[in-house]
């Protein structure tokens, strides 16, 4: 049975592992030294299996064992061995069969007793520990071999497919399927916990960014009882810089959950380094909530154009929302 009790003291460092992150590349490419994988539109998760229990946490170190308990149970069935630490992405499909982040977040907020929980699965693409031995200093191609030896895929647990050398073709296939993009990884790359490394490169079809909510405008029209738009920022040199607002893309559930959250974060002081010129009545918020938005472009004035709300990101630390990463 899956549990969120963690791991025993002797292995406490397992559940403190931050996932390795990919840097950005401007366009797809081929390379005989790379393994190319699909970039999934979900949430990153580290899974620790030990002594018949499963602990899962996000890149922000939040325990997600309970909301995704069915993945924990499936991991126990899939794993062959004594203990293991895995890295992967939790995904959920929309009605067209395309992975969508907002569906994963909807599941997060549903709770364990939901009558119709959003179906999710776990795409596993790396292994960090196996049977008491760290594998993080081993090259990626060896870790892939370990992964295939100890994981037997099932309905909820999948070992992520990869292509050797053929990045352009995989990118085009991902685009045709409506997927987010690809990740190119050095075959010889070691695992660098918590580091955004150029040994892993992501190439995306669309623009998206994780940003910090610094306030919101009061509603009007159809959502007058809620809010009009979120005021967003990103950090530069430890200061929160305003980058624009987002008012579109919210589902009814998004509106309800977001409003319930931001109304608990009111503060008198503006969190942005320069007070933005906002025509509508607004509230300032403590800068502790991250959201993901999709957008058309980023202007020379460092503002988003055509932003659309994608999802709340409780798994992302606001301090990781950097302007340099946009």
ZAMARGU-4260 file (C-alpha; in steps of 0.2 Angstrom, whole numbers, plus 5000, padded with zeros to 4 digits):
<rodrens>
0) 5000/5000/5000 | 5007/5017/4996 | 5010/5029/5010 | 5017/5046/5013 | 5026/5041/5028
5) 5043/5044/5019 | 5058/5033/5021 | 5068/5027/5036 | 5081/5038/5044 | 5096/5029/5036
10) 5089/5034/5019 | 5083/5051/5023 | 5093/5060/5010 | 5082/5050/4997 | 5067/5062/4999
15) 5078/5078/4999 | 5083/5075/4981 | 5079/5090/4969 | 5077/5085/4951 | 5089/5089/4938
20) 5083/5103/4926 | 5085/5106/4907 | 5091/5122/4899 | 5083/5129/4884 | 5088/5127/4866
25) 5080/5138/4852 | 5077/5124/4839 | 5077/5105/4837 | 5093/5097/4831 | 5101/5079/4828
30) 5116/5073/4837 | 5123/5055/4839 | 5128/5060/4857 | 5110/5063/4862 | 5095/5054/4868
35) 5079/5063/4864 | 5063/5061/4874 | 5046/5069/4874 | 5044/5084/4885 | 5028/5080/4895
40) 5016/5094/4900 | 5014/5088/4918 | 5022/5090/4935 | 5039/5083/4939 | 5040/5070/4953
45) 5054/5060/4962 | 5047/5044/4968 | 5056/5034/4983 | 5051/5016/4985 | 5058/5007/5000
50) 5051/4994/5012 | 5035/4992/5003 | 5031/5011/5004 | 5031/5025/4991 | 5035/5043/4994
55) 5033/5056/4980 | 5038/5074/4980 | 5039/5088/4968 | 5054/5099/4963 | 5048/5111/4976
60) 5049/5097/4989 | 5031/5096/4992 | 5024/5079/4997 | 5012/5073/4983 | 5010/5054/4989
65) 4992/5057/4994 | 4984/5065/4979 | 4993/5053/4967 | 4991/5038/4979 | 4986/5027/4964
70) 5002/5030/4955 | 5011/5024/4972 | 5002/5008/4972 | 5006/5005/4953 | 5024/5009/4956
75) 5025/4995/4970 | 5018/4983/4957 | 5030/4989/4943 | 5046/4989/4953 | 5057/4973/4955
80) 5070/4975/4969 | 5073/4981/4986 | 5072/5000/4985 | 5074/5013/4971 | 5073/5032/4968
85) 5065/5037/4951 | 5063/5053/4942 | 5048/5056/4930 | 5033/5066/4925 | 5015/5064/4931
90) 5003/5067/4917 | 4984/5068/4913 | 4976/5068/4896 | 4962/5079/4890 | 4947/5074/4880
95) 4958/5073/4864 | 4971/5062/4872 | 4984/5075/4874 | 4994/5078/4891 | 4988/5094/4899
100) 4995/5102/4915 | 4979/5109/4921 | 4972/5091/4921 | 4986/5085/4933 | 4983/5100/4944
105) 4964/5097/4944 | 4968/5080/4951 | 4979/5087/4964 | 4965/5098/4971 | 4952/5084/4970
110) 4957/5074/4985 | 4958/5056/4988 | 4940/5053/4990 | 4934/5061/4974 | 4920/5052/4965
115) 4928/5054/4948 | 4947/5057/4950 | 4956/5063/4935 | 4966/5048/4928 | 4984/5050/4929
120) 5000/5041/4924 | 5019/5042/4928 | 5031/5043/4914 | 5048/5037/4922 | 5064/5043/4913
125) 5078/5041/4925 | 5084/5031/4940 | 5094/5039/4954 | 5096/5025/4967 | 5094/5006/4966
130) 5095/4993/4980 | 5106/5005/4991 | 5117/5011/4978 | 5118/5029/4971 | 5118/5029/4952
135) 5119/5048/4949 | 5137/5047/4945 | 5134/5034/4931 | 5131/5040/4913 | 5113/5042/4907
140) 5114/5027/4895 | 5119/5015/4910 | 5105/5023/4921 | 5093/5019/4906 | 5098/5001/4907
145) 5096/5000/4926 | 5078/5008/4923 | 5073/4995/4911 | 5080/4981/4922 | 5070/4985/4937
150) 5053/4992/4931 | 5040/4982/4922 | 5027/4995/4915 | 5009/4994/4919 | 4993/5004/4915
155) 4999/5019/4926 | 5018/5017/4926 | 5027/5019/4909 | 5046/5019/4905 | 5048/5035/4894
160) 5053/5031/4876 | 5068/5039/4868 | 5076/5040/4851 | 5095/5040/4848 | 5102/5054/4838
165) 5085/5059/4829 | 5080/5075/4837 | 5072/5084/4823 | 5060/5069/4818 | 5055/5067/4836
170) 5051/5086/4838 | 5040/5085/4822 | 5031/5070/4828 | 5028/5079/4845 | 5021/5094/4836
175) 5010/5084/4825 | 5003/5075/4841 | 5000/5091/4850 | 5014/5088/4863 | 5024/5101/4871
180) 5041/5097/4864 | 5056/5087/4867 | 5072/5085/4878 | 5089/5081/4872 | 5100/5073/4884
185) 5119/5069/4883 | 5121/5050/4883 | 5136/5052/4895 | 5127/5065/4907 | 5128/5062/4925
190) 5113/5067/4936 | 5115/5084/4944 | 5102/5086/4957 | 5094/5103/4958 | 5104/5110/4944
195) 5099/5117/4927 | 5111/5109/4916 | 5116/5112/4897 | 5119/5093/4897 | 5100/5092/4895
200) 5091/5104/4883 | 5072/5107/4881 | 5065/5112/4864 | 5047/5118/4865 | 5033/5122/4852
205) 5025/5135/4862 | 5030/5148/4875 | 5026/5146/4893 | 5033/5153/4910 | 5031/5150/4928
210) 5027/5167/4936 | 5023/5174/4954 | 5006/5182/4958 | 5009/5199/4966 | 4991/5204/4966
215) 4975/5204/4957 | 4962/5216/4950 | 4944/5216/4956 | 4932/5207/4944 | 4918/5213/4933
220) 4906/5206/4921 | 4903/5188/4922 | 4916/5185/4936 | 4912/5201/4946 | 4912/5191/4962
225) 4929/5184/4959 | 4944/5193/4951 | 4947/5201/4934 | 4966/5197/4931 | 4981/5191/4941
230) 4996/5203/4942 | 5012/5193/4938 | 5030/5195/4941 | 5047/5187/4940 | 5063/5189/4950
235) 5078/5199/4944 | 5092/5200/4957 | 5081/5196/4971 | 5068/5209/4966 | 5051/5205/4959
240) 5048/5214/4942 | 5030/5216/4935 | 5029/5207/4918 | 5010/5209/4915 | 4993/5202/4919
245) 4983/5187/4914 | 4964/5186/4914 | 4960/5173/4901 | 4961/5154/4901 | 4953/5150/4918
250) 4941/5136/4920 | 4927/5137/4933 | 4937/5126/4944 | 4953/5137/4941 | 4943/5153/4946
255) 4936/5145/4962 | 4953/5138/4968 | 4963/5153/4963 | 4951/5165/4971 | 4951/5155/4987
260) 4970/5156/4987 | 4973/5174/4983 | 4961/5181/4995 | 4971/5173/5009 | 4987/5182/5003
265) 4982/5201/5005 | 4995/5213/5010 | 4996/5232/5011 | 5013/5233/5003 | 5016/5231/4984
270) 5028/5216/4981 | 5034/5222/4965 | 5050/5233/4964 | 5041/5246/4954 | 5022/5249/4957
275) 5013/5244/4941 | 5001/5256/4933 | 4985/5246/4934 | 4969/5255/4929 | 4957/5244/4939
280) 4955/5242/4958 | 4967/5230/4964 | 4973/5220/4979 | 4992/5216/4983 | 4997/5198/4988
285) 5011/5191/4997 | 5022/5184/4983 | 5021/5165/4988 | 5010/5158/4974 | 5017/5152/4957
290) 5006/5150/4941 | 5010/5144/4924 | 5005/5155/4909 | 5006/5152/4890 | 5010/5168/4880
295) 5014/5174/4862 | 5030/5183/4865 | 5040/5193/4877 | 5042/5211/4873 | 5058/5222/4874
300) 5050/5231/4888 | 5050/5214/4897 | 5031/5211/4897 | 5021/5196/4891 | 5010/5198/4876
305) 4994/5187/4874 | 4996/5178/4890 | 4984/5164/4894 | 4982/5155/4911 | 4988/5137/4911
310) 4988/5131/4929 | 4992/5134/4947 | 5009/5128/4951 | 5010/5123/4970 | 5025/5112/4965
315) 5036/5127/4960 | 5044/5139/4972 | 5041/5157/4968 | 5059/5161/4970 | 5063/5149/4955
320) 5052/5161/4944 | 5066/5170/4936 | 5065/5183/4922 | 5081/5176/4915 | 5072/5160/4912
325) 5058/5167/4901
</rodrens>
